[in-house]
Amino acid sequence: MLKQISVIAENKKGAMNAIIGSISEQGVDFYNVVSNDSPEFGIIRMLCSDPEKARTVLENNGYLVKIDNVLGIEISEQVGSLNRLLKDVSDSMINIDYLYVCYIRSSDNPVAILHVPEASEVEECLQSKGYTSIRG
């Protein structure tokens, strides 16, 4: 499993730079960053080299931060590979809270990041179907 940081940030000019900059200055490396916004606030989700250090830096700068376990499941670059994963998840009666696809340095393939209830059980289920999990 991977540790993902979620940060609530005001949707204003320079906010992303302030968040990423404060973490980078402490030597933390990013694997991916995804943001979702609303008119006033956004959620920035990231995978990084040291989630606990990043959380401390952000909390010390006044941000609301949460660390969640997420699954990183390798998929191929073939057309339909994400759809096959989603079908296997659906057939297993698993609900996905959200997902995004990214590349992580430790994998040559795209990685589907899934936030699901009971992540350990879902990971076992997908591994039994032949999927490879990325560890953080």
N, C-alpha and C positions, 0 to 999 in steps of 0.2 A: 504494500500500500504506500501511497504518497501522502505527504502532509501539504495541504493547500492553505494558503493564507487568504482570508477575505478581509478587505478593508472598506469601511464606509467613508466616502470622501465627498466633500462638497463639490458640486459640478460648477467649477469656476476655472478661469484661466490660470494655468500654472500648477494646478493641484496634482496632476499626474507627475509632473517633474519634481515637485517637492517630495512626494512619496518615494518614487524610484531613486531620486538623488540621495535622500537621507539613508536609505538602505545600502545603496552602492558605496557610499562613503565609508561604510563600516566593513567593506570587503565581501559583502554577500553578493553572489552571482545569481542571475535570473535564468530560469529554463523557459518560462513563458509568462505572459501577462495577458489577461483578458479583462475587459471592462464592459459593464452594462450600465446605462445611465437612465436617469429620469430628469425632469426639469431642474430639480434642486440638488439631488444627491445621486451618487453612483456607487456600485459595488465593483471593486477591483479585486480580481482573483489572480493569485500568482503561485507558481512553484519556484522555489529557490533553493540555494545550497545550504542555507541555515535558517529554517523557519522560526526557530525560537529566538534567535538573535534579531531577525527582522521584526518579529512581534514586539520584542522589548524596545527596539528603536522607535517603532511606530507609536506604541503606547506612551513612551516618554515624550513624543511630539503631539500627544493629545488625540490620536486617532482611536476609533473603536475597531478592534481587531479580533478575528476569530480564526482558529486553526481547526481544520476538518481533515478527516481521513477521506481520501478519494482513491478510486481505482484508476490505474493507468493500464489500459488493455491494448496490446499491439494489434494493429490491423494492417492489412497489406495495402499496397498502392493500386491494387486492381479495382476497377469500377465495380461497385456493389459490395465492397468489403464492409463498409459501415452499415449498410442495410442488412447484411448477414448477421452482424453482431447484434443489431437492434432486434432482428427477428428471433435470434436465440434468447435474448433477454426477455422479450415479450412471451415467447413460448414457455419460458421458465416462470412466468407470472411475477416478474420483477418490475418494480416501478423505478423509473429514473427521475430524480429530482431535476437534474440538469446535466448537460454534457457539452463538451467541446473537443475538438481534435487539434492536436499540436504535434510538433516534433520535439523529442527529448534527446539530448546528446548520447545517452546510453543505448539508444535504439536506432537501428537503421530504417525502421518503418514508422509510419504515422502512429500516434498513440491517442486513443479515445480516452478522455478523462471523464469518469462517471462519478457523480455524487448520488449515492443510493442509500436507502436504509439498510442496515445490517450488512455493511461492506464486506466483512470477513466471509460471511455465508455466500454472498454474491460472487466474491473472488473464487471461492472453492467451486461453485457451480460452473463458472466460466472456464476455469482451468480444466474441469472434467470434460468440457466440450472442446478442448484443444487450444484454448486461448492462452497467451503468455502475458503474465502481469509484470509490470515494471515496478521495481522496488526503489524506495527513496532512502 
